[in-house]
Amino acid sequence: MIEIELNGAPHQIAHGSTVVDLIAALSLTGKALAVAINREVVSGNRWCDRVLEPADRVDIVRAIGGG
């Protein structure tokens, strides 16, 4: 296990986890999301390849419609 910062709070994930793995673990698969790692936006086509490292700062924002 490694520790990342997820939306400002410590979060444990398995070593070797990708952004897609994290999204699945959070039950957010299929949702409209934006992801930034260490304040750099990561496009959705790179989520499968981007392995998370200890101390990465991950921000996930979910789009919610309304009016």
All heavy atoms as TSV, in Angstrom:
chain	resi	resn	atom	element	x	y	z
A	1	MET	N	N	0.841	-1.189	0.000
A	1	MET	CA	C	0.000	0.000	0.000
A	1	MET	C	C	0.883	1.249	0.000
A	1	MET	O	O	1.958	1.250	0.568
A	1	MET	CB	C	-0.899	0.022	1.239
A	1	MET	CG	C	-1.887	-1.124	1.345
A	1	MET	SD	S	-3.140	-1.121	0.069
A	1	MET	CE	C	-4.282	0.058	0.688
A	2	ILE	N	N	0.373	2.276	-0.679
A	2	ILE	CA	C	1.040	3.578	-0.661
A	2	ILE	C	C	0.007	4.620	-0.258
A	2	ILE	O	O	-1.195	4.372	-0.307
A	2	ILE	CB	C	1.675	3.939	-2.019
A	2	ILE	CG1	C	0.600	4.094	-3.106
A	2	ILE	CG2	C	2.737	2.924	-2.426
A	2	ILE	CD1	C	1.105	4.718	-4.394
A	3	GLU	N	N	0.487	5.781	0.138
A	3	GLU	CA	C	-0.418	6.856	0.513
A	3	GLU	C	C	-0.305	8.002	-0.484
A	3	GLU	O	O	0.791	8.447	-0.815
A	3	GLU	CB	C	-0.099	7.364	1.913
A	3	GLU	CG	C	-1.109	8.401	2.393
A	3	GLU	CD	C	-0.916	8.760	3.845
A	3	GLU	OE1	O	-1.178	7.886	4.705
A	3	GLU	OE2	O	-0.490	9.895	4.115
A	4	ILE	N	N	-1.473	8.424	-0.963
A	4	ILE	CA	C	-1.567	9.606	-1.806
A	4	ILE	C	C	-2.419	10.628	-1.059
A	4	ILE	O	O	-3.008	10.316	-0.016
A	4	ILE	CB	C	-2.204	9.294	-3.183
A	4	ILE	CG1	C	-3.636	8.767	-3.018
A	4	ILE	CG2	C	-1.338	8.309	-3.963
A	4	ILE	CD1	C	-4.423	8.658	-4.305
A	5	GLU	N	N	-2.476	11.835	-1.594
A	5	GLU	CA	C	-3.413	12.824	-1.080
A	5	GLU	C	C	-4.550	12.918	-2.088
A	5	GLU	O	O	-4.321	13.215	-3.263
A	5	GLU	CB	C	-2.725	14.177	-0.935
A	5	GLU	CG	C	-3.630	15.247	-0.372
A	5	GLU	CD	C	-2.932	16.579	-0.246
A	5	GLU	OE1	O	-1.837	16.620	0.359
A	5	GLU	OE2	O	-3.469	17.572	-0.779
A	6	LEU	N	N	-5.748	12.620	-1.644
A	6	LEU	CA	C	-6.917	12.623	-2.522
A	6	LEU	C	C	-7.863	13.730	-2.077
A	6	LEU	O	O	-8.409	13.676	-0.968
A	6	LEU	CB	C	-7.628	11.269	-2.485
A	6	LEU	CG	C	-8.921	11.156	-3.282
A	6	LEU	CD1	C	-8.684	11.432	-4.762
A	6	LEU	CD2	C	-9.554	9.794	-3.082
A	7	ASN	N	N	-8.020	14.729	-2.917
A	7	ASN	CA	C	-8.879	15.878	-2.605
A	7	ASN	C	C	-8.573	16.448	-1.219
A	7	ASN	O	O	-9.466	16.759	-0.443
A	7	ASN	CB	C	-10.355	15.518	-2.752
A	7	ASN	CG	C	-10.739	15.263	-4.189
A	7	ASN	OD1	O	-10.019	15.615	-5.114
A	7	ASN	ND2	N	-11.883	14.631	-4.389
A	8	GLY	N	N	-7.275	16.523	-0.901
A	8	GLY	CA	C	-6.835	17.152	0.334
A	8	GLY	C	C	-6.732	16.258	1.548
A	8	GLY	O	O	-6.328	16.709	2.612
A	9	ALA	N	N	-7.063	14.970	1.418
A	9	ALA	CA	C	-7.022	14.054	2.556
A	9	ALA	C	C	-6.148	12.843	2.231
A	9	ALA	O	O	-6.103	12.402	1.073
A	9	ALA	CB	C	-8.431	13.592	2.908
A	10	PRO	N	N	-5.486	12.277	3.227
A	10	PRO	CA	C	-4.684	11.074	2.985
A	10	PRO	C	C	-5.575	9.925	2.515
A	10	PRO	O	O	-6.718	9.782	2.967
A	10	PRO	CB	C	-4.089	10.746	4.359
A	10	PRO	CG	C	-4.261	11.972	5.181
A	10	PRO	CD	C	-5.435	12.712	4.620
A	11	HIS	N	N	-5.047	9.133	1.595
A	11	HIS	CA	C	-5.813	8.004	1.056
A	11	HIS	C	C	-4.848	6.875	0.705
A	11	HIS	O	O	-3.837	7.112	0.047
A	11	HIS	CB	C	-6.592	8.444	-0.191
A	11	HIS	CG	C	-7.535	7.425	-0.717
A	11	HIS	ND1	N	-8.790	7.243	-0.180
A	11	HIS	CD2	C	-7.403	6.529	-1.716
A	11	HIS	CE1	C	-9.392	6.263	-0.860
A	11	HIS	NE2	N	-8.569	5.825	-1.783
A	12	GLN	N	N	-5.142	5.672	1.137
A	12	GLN	CA	C	-4.315	4.504	0.871
A	12	GLN	C	C	-4.787	3.796	-0.401
A	12	GLN	O	O	-5.996	3.600	-0.587
A	12	GLN	CB	C	-4.404	3.505	2.036
A	12	GLN	CG	C	-3.873	4.048	3.347
A	12	GLN	CD	C	-2.365	4.064	3.385
A	12	GLN	OE1	O	-1.714	3.181	2.859
A	12	GLN	NE2	N	-1.808	5.083	4.017
A	13	ILE	N	N	-3.837	3.430	-1.254
A	13	ILE	CA	C	-4.145	2.655	-2.458
A	13	ILE	C	C	-3.088	1.571	-2.618
A	13	ILE	O	O	-2.007	1.648	-2.033
A	13	ILE	CB	C	-4.185	3.533	-3.730
A	13	ILE	CG1	C	-2.838	4.229	-3.963
A	13	ILE	CG2	C	-5.328	4.535	-3.663
A	13	ILE	CD1	C	-2.724	4.937	-5.303
A	14	ALA	N	N	-3.390	0.594	-3.427
A	14	ALA	CA	C	-2.435	-0.488	-3.694
A	14	ALA	C	C	-1.283	0.031	-4.538
A	14	ALA	O	O	-1.479	0.871	-5.433
A	14	ALA	CB	C	-3.129	-1.639	-4.408
A	15	HIS	N	N	-0.094	-0.454	-4.263
A	15	HIS	CA	C	1.084	-0.105	-5.066
A	15	HIS	C	C	0.817	-0.492	-6.522
A	15	HIS	O	O	0.296	-1.561	-6.806
A	15	HIS	CB	C	2.312	-0.838	-4.529
A	15	HIS	CG	C	3.563	-0.534	-5.282
A	15	HIS	ND1	N	4.218	0.655	-5.159
A	15	HIS	CD2	C	4.249	-1.260	-6.191
A	15	HIS	CE1	C	5.276	0.651	-5.950
A	15	HIS	NE2	N	5.311	-0.510	-6.589
A	16	GLY	N	N	1.137	0.382	-7.450
A	16	GLY	CA	C	0.940	0.098	-8.865
A	16	GLY	C	C	-0.421	0.499	-9.398
A	16	GLY	O	O	-0.716	0.265	-10.565
A	17	SER	N	N	-1.253	1.122	-8.554
A	17	SER	CA	C	-2.588	1.542	-8.996
A	17	SER	C	C	-2.499	2.672	-10.014
A	17	SER	O	O	-1.670	3.569	-9.892
A	17	SER	CB	C	-3.424	2.022	-7.807
A	17	SER	OG	O	-3.734	0.971	-6.935
A	18	THR	N	N	-3.396	2.620	-10.989
A	18	THR	CA	C	-3.503	3.680	-11.981
A	18	THR	C	C	-4.670	4.592	-11.605
A	18	THR	O	O	-5.434	4.295	-10.677
A	18	THR	CB	C	-3.760	3.108	-13.381
A	18	THR	OG1	O	-5.036	2.443	-13.363
A	18	THR	CG2	C	-2.666	2.142	-13.812
A	19	VAL	N	N	-4.817	5.667	-12.353
A	19	VAL	CA	C	-5.952	6.559	-12.140
A	19	VAL	C	C	-7.264	5.789	-12.340
A	19	VAL	O	O	-8.206	5.940	-11.559
A	19	VAL	CB	C	-5.876	7.778	-13.079
A	19	VAL	CG1	C	-7.131	8.632	-12.964
A	19	VAL	CG2	C	-4.632	8.608	-12.783
A	20	VAL	N	N	-7.312	4.933	-13.342
A	20	VAL	CA	C	-8.520	4.132	-13.588
A	20	VAL	C	C	-8.831	3.238	-12.385
A	20	VAL	O	O	-9.994	3.109	-11.986
A	20	VAL	CB	C	-8.375	3.283	-14.878
A	20	VAL	CG1	C	-9.473	2.240	-14.978
A	20	VAL	CG2	C	-8.402	4.173	-16.092
A	21	ASP	N	N	-7.810	2.649	-11.794
A	21	ASP	CA	C	-8.014	1.809	-10.604
A	21	ASP	C	C	-8.602	2.620	-9.459
A	21	ASP	O	O	-9.514	2.167	-8.757
A	21	ASP	CB	C	-6.693	1.173	-10.149
A	21	ASP	CG	C	-6.098	0.227	-11.171
A	21	ASP	OD1	O	-6.866	-0.412	-11.931
A	21	ASP	OD2	O	-4.853	0.138	-11.229
A	22	LEU	N	N	-8.061	3.821	-9.256
A	22	LEU	CA	C	-8.561	4.690	-8.190
A	22	LEU	C	C	-10.010	5.070	-8.437
A	22	LEU	O	O	-10.846	4.999	-7.532
A	22	LEU	CB	C	-7.690	5.947	-8.080
A	22	LEU	CG	C	-8.143	6.997	-7.070
A	22	LEU	CD1	C	-8.167	6.436	-5.655
A	22	LEU	CD2	C	-7.254	8.232	-7.158
A	23	ILE	N	N	-10.336	5.446	-9.651
A	23	ILE	CA	C	-11.709	5.827	-9.997
A	23	ILE	C	C	-12.659	4.658	-9.757
A	23	ILE	O	O	-13.754	4.833	-9.212
A	23	ILE	CB	C	-11.777	6.350	-11.440
A	23	ILE	CG1	C	-11.087	7.716	-11.509
A	23	ILE	CG2	C	-13.215	6.436	-11.944
A	23	ILE	CD1	C	-10.860	8.226	-12.911
A	24	ALA	N	N	-12.249	3.464	-10.143
A	24	ALA	CA	C	-13.084	2.282	-9.916
A	24	ALA	C	C	-13.271	2.020	-8.418
A	24	ALA	O	O	-14.387	1.717	-7.973
A	24	ALA	CB	C	-12.467	1.059	-10.595
A	25	ALA	N	N	-12.207	2.156	-7.645
A	25	ALA	CA	C	-12.283	1.925	-6.197
A	25	ALA	C	C	-13.209	2.931	-5.516
A	25	ALA	O	O	-13.817	2.619	-4.486
A	25	ALA	CB	C	-10.890	1.992	-5.582
A	26	LEU	N	N	-13.338	4.108	-6.103
A	26	LEU	CA	C	-14.208	5.150	-5.554
A	26	LEU	C	C	-15.630	5.068	-6.118
A	26	LEU	O	O	-16.466	5.929	-5.832
A	26	LEU	CB	C	-13.619	6.531	-5.861
A	26	LEU	CG	C	-12.265	6.837	-5.221
A	26	LEU	CD1	C	-11.696	8.132	-5.784
A	26	LEU	CD2	C	-12.384	6.902	-3.705
A	27	SER	N	N	-15.907	4.045	-6.922
A	27	SER	CA	C	-17.217	3.848	-7.560
A	27	SER	C	C	-17.617	5.049	-8.424
A	27	SER	O	O	-18.778	5.454	-8.446
A	27	SER	CB	C	-18.292	3.569	-6.511
A	27	SER	OG	O	-17.977	2.413	-5.778
A	28	LEU	N	N	-16.634	5.591	-9.157
A	28	LEU	CA	C	-16.888	6.738	-10.026
A	28	LEU	C	C	-16.762	6.403	-11.506
A	28	LEU	O	O	-16.810	7.307	-12.349
A	28	LEU	CB	C	-15.923	7.878	-9.672
A	28	LEU	CG	C	-16.096	8.495	-8.285
A	28	LEU	CD1	C	-14.987	9.494	-8.003
A	28	LEU	CD2	C	-17.464	9.136	-8.150
A	29	THR	N	N	-16.621	5.126	-11.833
A	29	THR	CA	C	-16.503	4.723	-13.231
A	29	THR	C	C	-17.747	5.165	-14.002
A	29	THR	O	O	-18.872	4.990	-13.545
A	29	THR	CB	C	-16.333	3.195	-13.331
A	29	THR	OG1	O	-15.169	2.822	-12.592
A	29	THR	CG2	C	-16.176	2.736	-14.769
A	30	GLY	N	N	-17.527	5.764	-15.167
A	30	GLY	CA	C	-18.627	6.193	-16.018
A	30	GLY	C	C	-19.167	7.575	-15.684
A	30	GLY	O	O	-20.057	8.068	-16.384
A	31	LYS	N	N	-18.656	8.203	-14.638
A	31	LYS	CA	C	-19.097	9.546	-14.260
A	31	LYS	C	C	-18.292	10.595	-15.028
A	31	LYS	O	O	-17.180	10.333	-15.483
A	31	LYS	CB	C	-18.911	9.782	-12.760
A	31	LYS	CG	C	-19.536	8.731	-11.863
A	31	LYS	CD	C	-21.026	8.795	-11.898
A	31	LYS	CE	C	-21.587	7.759	-10.923
A	31	LYS	NZ	N	-22.978	7.549	-11.039
A	32	ALA	N	N	-18.835	11.773	-15.173
A	32	ALA	CA	C	-18.129	12.882	-15.810
A	32	ALA	C	C	-17.143	13.464	-14.795
A	32	ALA	O	O	-17.555	14.050	-13.803
A	32	ALA	CB	C	-19.115	13.946	-16.269
A	33	LEU	N	N	-15.848	13.230	-15.037
A	33	LEU	CA	C	-14.815	13.605	-14.075
A	33	LEU	C	C	-13.705	14.409	-14.733
A	33	LEU	O	O	-13.444	14.274	-15.924
A	33	LEU	CB	C	-14.170	12.347	-13.465
A	33	LEU	CG	C	-15.068	11.330	-12.798
A	33	LEU	CD1	C	-14.260	10.087	-12.439
A	33	LEU	CD2	C	-15.705	11.919	-11.562
A	34	ALA	N	N	-13.034	15.185	-13.900
A	34	ALA	CA	C	-11.766	15.811	-14.270
A	34	ALA	C	C	-10.766	15.380	-13.196
A	34	ALA	O	O	-11.092	15.349	-12.012
A	34	ALA	CB	C	-11.887	17.315	-14.308
A	35	VAL	N	N	-9.560	15.033	-13.630
A	35	VAL	CA	C	-8.535	14.566	-12.702
A	35	VAL	C	C	-7.273	15.405	-12.889
A	35	VAL	O	O	-6.822	15.628	-14.013
A	35	VAL	CB	C	-8.199	13.070	-12.942
A	35	VAL	CG1	C	-7.071	12.609	-12.033
A	35	VAL	CG2	C	-9.435	12.210	-12.744
A	36	ALA	N	N	-6.716	15.843	-11.761
A	36	ALA	CA	C	-5.423	16.527	-11.761
A	36	ALA	C	C	-4.507	15.793	-10.794
A	36	ALA	O	O	-4.943	15.361	-9.719
A	36	ALA	CB	C	-5.566	17.978	-11.345
A	37	ILE	N	N	-3.261	15.632	-11.194
A	37	ILE	CA	C	-2.253	15.027	-10.326
A	37	ILE	C	C	-1.132	16.036	-10.182
A	37	ILE	O	O	-0.569	16.495	-11.177
A	37	ILE	CB	C	-1.738	13.698	-10.897
A	37	ILE	CG1	C	-2.898	12.717	-11.059
A	37	ILE	CG2	C	-0.641	13.110	-9.991
A	37	ILE	CD1	C	-2.547	11.423	-11.743
A	38	ASN	N	N	-0.848	16.365	-8.941
A	38	ASN	CA	C	0.170	17.373	-8.641
A	38	ASN	C	C	-0.093	18.666	-9.401
A	38	ASN	O	O	0.797	19.264	-9.986
A	38	ASN	CB	C	1.573	16.822	-8.915
A	38	ASN	CG	C	1.835	15.566	-8.105
A	38	ASN	OD1	O	1.438	15.467	-6.949
A	38	ASN	ND2	N	2.472	14.595	-8.719
A	39	ARG	N	N	-1.385	19.042	-9.422
A	39	ARG	CA	C	-1.879	20.283	-10.038
A	39	ARG	C	C	-1.759	20.324	-11.556
A	39	ARG	O	O	-1.839	21.377	-12.168
A	39	ARG	CB	C	-1.226	21.500	-9.408
A	39	ARG	CG	C	-1.561	21.608	-7.945
A	39	ARG	CD	C	-1.135	22.895	-7.387
A	39	ARG	NE	N	-1.516	22.925	-5.967
A	39	ARG	CZ	C	-1.704	24.015	-5.292
A	39	ARG	NH1	N	-1.554	25.178	-5.880
A	39	ARG	NH2	N	-2.028	23.958	-4.029
A	40	GLU	N	N	-1.581	19.177	-12.178
A	40	GLU	CA	C	-1.542	19.095	-13.638
A	40	GLU	C	C	-2.689	18.206	-14.103
A	40	GLU	O	O	-2.803	17.059	-13.692
A	40	GLU	CB	C	-0.209	18.506	-14.099
A	40	GLU	CG	C	-0.065	18.442	-15.598
A	40	GLU	CD	C	1.311	17.939	-16.015
A	40	GLU	OE1	O	2.306	18.288	-15.359
A	40	GLU	OE2	O	1.367	17.189	-17.013
A	41	VAL	N	N	-3.534	18.749	-14.971
A	41	VAL	CA	C	-4.680	17.987	-15.472
A	41	VAL	C	C	-4.186	16.793	-16.281
A	41	VAL	O	O	-3.273	16.917	-17.093
A	41	VAL	CB	C	-5.601	18.883	-16.332
A	41	VAL	CG1	C	-6.721	18.075	-16.956
A	41	VAL	CG2	C	-6.171	20.014	-15.487
A	42	VAL	N	N	-4.809	15.645	-16.032
A	42	VAL	CA	C	-4.467	14.413	-16.753
A	42	VAL	C	C	-5.668	14.063	-17.629
A	42	VAL	O	O	-6.766	13.841	-17.119
A	42	VAL	CB	C	-4.156	13.259	-15.774
A	42	VAL	CG1	C	-3.848	11.984	-16.538
A	42	VAL	CG2	C	-3.018	13.638	-14.841
A	43	SER	N	N	-5.469	14.023	-18.932
A	43	SER	CA	C	-6.580	13.729	-19.848
A	43	SER	C	C	-7.039	12.278	-19.678
A	43	SER	O	O	-6.263	11.404	-19.316
A	43	SER	CB	C	-6.178	14.009	-21.295
A	43	SER	OG	O	-5.123	13.171	-21.679
A	44	GLY	N	N	-8.311	12.084	-19.954
A	44	GLY	CA	C	-8.922	10.765	-19.769
A	44	GLY	C	C	-8.246	9.647	-20.527
A	44	GLY	O	O	-8.224	8.503	-20.069
A	45	ASN	N	N	-7.659	9.949	-21.679
A	45	ASN	CA	C	-7.000	8.895	-22.460
A	45	ASN	C	C	-5.674	8.451	-21.834
A	45	ASN	O	O	-5.067	7.500	-22.307
A	45	ASN	CB	C	-6.816	9.317	-23.916
A	45	ASN	CG	C	-5.941	10.540	-24.087
A	45	ASN	OD1	O	-5.570	11.189	-23.110
A	45	ASN	ND2	N	-5.626	10.872	-25.322
A	46	ARG	N	N	-5.222	9.130	-20.782
A	46	ARG	CA	C	-3.981	8.741	-20.092
A	46	ARG	C	C	-4.237	8.075	-18.745
A	46	ARG	O	O	-3.296	7.650	-18.072
A	46	ARG	CB	C	-3.090	9.975	-19.891
A	46	ARG	CG	C	-2.563	10.533	-21.206
A	46	ARG	CD	C	-1.604	11.696	-21.027
A	46	ARG	NE	N	-0.617	11.434	-19.991
A	46	ARG	CZ	C	-0.224	12.361	-19.102
A	46	ARG	NH1	N	-0.715	13.574	-19.130
A	46	ARG	NH2	N	0.672	12.052	-18.192
A	47	TRP	N	N	-5.501	7.978	-18.334
A	47	TRP	CA	C	-5.812	7.432	-17.017
A	47	TRP	C	C	-5.383	5.978	-16.855
A	47	TRP	O	O	-5.007	5.561	-15.763
A	47	TRP	CB	C	-7.295	7.543	-16.710
A	47	TRP	CG	C	-7.790	8.955	-16.541
A	47	TRP	CD1	C	-7.048	10.101	-16.546
A	47	TRP	CD2	C	-9.136	9.359	-16.341
A	47	TRP	NE1	N	-7.858	11.196	-16.361
A	47	TRP	CE2	C	-9.143	10.774	-16.228
A	47	TRP	CE3	C	-10.337	8.683	-16.235
A	47	TRP	CZ2	C	-10.317	11.496	-16.013
A	47	TRP	CZ3	C	-11.496	9.400	-16.029
A	47	TRP	CH2	C	-11.483	10.784	-15.918
A	48	CYS	N	N	-5.448	5.202	-17.915
A	48	CYS	CA	C	-5.050	3.778	-17.835
A	48	CYS	C	C	-3.548	3.629	-17.639
A	48	CYS	O	O	-3.101	2.645	-17.049
A	48	CYS	CB	C	-5.459	3.033	-19.101
A	48	CYS	SG	S	-7.215	2.834	-19.304
A	49	ASP	N	N	-2.779	4.573	-18.150
A	49	ASP	CA	C	-1.319	4.484	-18.128
A	49	ASP	C	C	-0.679	5.187	-16.937
A	49	ASP	O	O	0.472	4.910	-16.618
A	49	ASP	CB	C	-0.731	5.096	-19.404
A	49	ASP	CG	C	-1.241	4.412	-20.654
A	49	ASP	OD1	O	-1.458	3.191	-20.614
A	49	ASP	OD2	O	-1.440	5.112	-21.659
A	50	ARG	N	N	-1.389	6.106	-16.314
A	50	ARG	CA	C	-0.783	6.924	-15.262
A	50	ARG	C	C	-0.809	6.178	-13.935
A	50	ARG	O	O	-1.834	6.053	-13.277
A	50	ARG	CB	C	-1.518	8.270	-15.144
A	50	ARG	CG	C	-1.005	9.207	-14.055
A	50	ARG	CD	C	0.505	9.456	-14.145
A	50	ARG	NE	N	0.919	10.581	-13.352
A	50	ARG	CZ	C	1.306	10.519	-12.066
A	50	ARG	NH1	N	1.319	9.373	-11.432
A	50	ARG	NH2	N	1.679	11.616	-11.432
A	51	VAL	N	N	0.348	5.643	-13.547
A	51	VAL	CA	C	0.497	4.934	-12.268
A	51	VAL	C	C	0.701	5.982	-11.182
A	51	VAL	O	O	1.509	6.901	-11.321
A	51	VAL	CB	C	1.686	3.952	-12.321
A	51	VAL	CG1	C	1.909	3.297	-10.967
A	51	VAL	CG2	C	1.455	2.904	-13.400
A	52	LEU	N	N	-0.034	5.825	-10.095
A	52	LEU	CA	C	0.069	6.762	-8.983
A	52	LEU	C	C	1.272	6.420	-8.108
A	52	LEU	O	O	1.548	5.251	-7.850
A	52	LEU	CB	C	-1.220	6.749	-8.167
A	52	LEU	CG	C	-2.446	7.206	-8.965
A	52	LEU	CD1	C	-3.733	6.880	-8.233
A	52	LEU	CD2	C	-2.360	8.685	-9.266
A	53	GLU	N	N	1.961	7.452	-7.673
A	53	GLU	CA	C	3.176	7.312	-6.868
A	53	GLU	C	C	2.906	7.812	-5.447
A	53	GLU	O	O	2.022	8.645	-5.237
A	53	GLU	CB	C	4.309	8.138	-7.491
A	53	GLU	CG	C	4.661	7.750	-8.909
A	53	GLU	CD	C	5.296	6.376	-9.011
A	53	GLU	OE1	O	5.892	5.915	-8.025
A	53	GLU	OE2	O	5.199	5.768	-10.092
A	54	PRO	N	N	3.695	7.330	-4.468
A	54	PRO	CA	C	3.525	7.834	-3.103
A	54	PRO	C	C	3.627	9.360	-3.079
A	54	PRO	O	O	4.453	9.951	-3.776
A	54	PRO	CB	C	4.691	7.197	-2.336
A	54	PRO	CG	C	5.026	5.969	-3.121
A	54	PRO	CD	C	4.762	6.326	-4.566
A	55	ALA	N	N	2.760	9.957	-2.305
A	55	ALA	CA	C	2.702	11.410	-2.098
A	55	ALA	C	C	2.151	12.189	-3.289
A	55	ALA	O	O	2.136	13.418	-3.260
A	55	ALA	CB	C	4.052	11.972	-1.675
A	56	ASP	N	N	1.654	11.516	-4.340
A	56	ASP	CA	C	0.973	12.237	-5.409
A	56	ASP	C	C	-0.233	12.965	-4.811
A	56	ASP	O	O	-0.928	12.432	-3.934
A	56	ASP	CB	C	0.471	11.287	-6.508
A	56	ASP	CG	C	1.492	11.019	-7.593
A	56	ASP	OD1	O	2.521	11.728	-7.652
A	56	ASP	OD2	O	1.257	10.087	-8.391
A	57	ARG	N	N	-0.479	14.183	-5.296
A	57	ARG	CA	C	-1.638	14.971	-4.899
A	57	ARG	C	C	-2.682	14.845	-5.997
A	57	ARG	O	O	-2.509	15.405	-7.080
A	57	ARG	CB	C	-1.253	16.419	-4.682
A	57	ARG	CG	C	-0.333	16.592	-3.484
A	57	ARG	CD	C	0.146	18.010	-3.336
A	57	ARG	NE	N	-0.999	18.920	-3.265
A	57	ARG	CZ	C	-0.887	20.252	-3.325
A	57	ARG	NH1	N	0.288	20.814	-3.471
A	57	ARG	NH2	N	-1.962	20.997	-3.253
A	58	VAL	N	N	-3.722	14.077	-5.739
A	58	VAL	CA	C	-4.749	13.798	-6.739
A	58	VAL	C	C	-6.011	14.580	-6.385
A	58	VAL	O	O	-6.496	14.523	-5.248
A	58	VAL	CB	C	-5.073	12.285	-6.777
A	58	VAL	CG1	C	-6.133	11.989	-7.836
A	58	VAL	CG2	C	-3.812	11.475	-7.034
A	59	ASP	N	N	-6.518	15.304	-7.361
A	59	ASP	CA	C	-7.798	16.007	-7.210
A	59	ASP	C	C	-8.748	15.455	-8.260
A	59	ASP	O	O	-8.417	15.422	-9.454
A	59	ASP	CB	C	-7.622	17.510	-7.402
A	59	ASP	CG	C	-6.781	18.122	-6.294
A	59	ASP	OD1	O	-7.234	18.091	-5.143
A	59	ASP	OD2	O	-5.682	18.618	-6.581
A	60	ILE	N	N	-9.911	15.004	-7.804
A	60	ILE	CA	C	-10.947	14.510	-8.696
A	60	ILE	C	C	-12.172	15.399	-8.512
A	60	ILE	O	O	-12.649	15.575	-7.384
A	60	ILE	CB	C	-11.311	13.038	-8.403
A	60	ILE	CG1	C	-10.076	12.149	-8.602
A	60	ILE	CG2	C	-12.456	12.583	-9.291
A	60	ILE	CD1	C	-10.309	10.692	-8.248
A	61	VAL	N	N	-12.648	15.936	-9.623
A	61	VAL	CA	C	-13.821	16.794	-9.608
A	61	VAL	C	C	-14.884	16.128	-10.457
A	61	VAL	O	O	-14.621	15.707	-11.581
A	61	VAL	CB	C	-13.495	18.201	-10.160
A	61	VAL	CG1	C	-14.733	19.075	-10.172
A	61	VAL	CG2	C	-12.379	18.837	-9.351
A	62	ARG	N	N	-16.082	16.022	-9.908
A	62	ARG	CA	C	-17.195	15.417	-10.619
A	62	ARG	C	C	-18.151	16.498	-11.088
A	62	ARG	O	O	-18.575	17.356	-10.310
A	62	ARG	CB	C	-17.930	14.438	-9.694
A	62	ARG	CG	C	-19.059	13.727	-10.379
A	62	ARG	CD	C	-19.650	12.672	-9.493
A	62	ARG	NE	N	-20.863	12.177	-10.122
A	62	ARG	CZ	C	-21.842	11.588	-9.470
A	62	ARG	NH1	N	-21.752	11.406	-8.180
A	62	ARG	NH2	N	-22.901	11.176	-10.112
A	63	ALA	N	N	-18.478	16.452	-12.375
A	63	ALA	CA	C	-19.444	17.410	-12.934
A	63	ALA	C	C	-20.855	16.999	-12.513
A	63	ALA	O	O	-21.238	15.837	-12.631
A	63	ALA	CB	C	-19.330	17.432	-14.451
A	64	ILE	N	N	-21.584	17.972	-11.997
A	64	ILE	CA	C	-22.974	17.721	-11.585
A	64	ILE	C	C	-23.843	18.748	-12.268
A	64	ILE	O	O	-23.619	19.958	-12.142
A	64	ILE	CB	C	-23.113	17.828	-10.047
A	64	ILE	CG1	C	-22.234	16.783	-9.363
A	64	ILE	CG2	C	-24.571	17.659	-9.631
A	64	ILE	CD1	C	-22.204	16.878	-7.864
A	65	GLY	N	N	-24.831	18.271	-13.007
A	65	GLY	CA	C	-25.736	19.162	-13.711
A	65	GLY	C	C	-26.831	19.679	-12.790
A	65	GLY	O	O	-27.105	19.129	-11.735
A	66	GLY	N	N	-27.422	20.734	-13.176
A	66	GLY	CA	C	-28.527	21.300	-12.399
A	66	GLY	C	C	-28.839	22.690	-12.889
A	66	GLY	O	O	-28.158	23.246	-13.755
A	67	GLY	N	N	-29.836	23.252	-12.285
A	67	GLY	CA	C	-30.138	24.600	-12.745
A	67	GLY	C	C	-31.200	25.271	-11.969
A	67	GLY	O	O	-31.750	24.961	-11.034
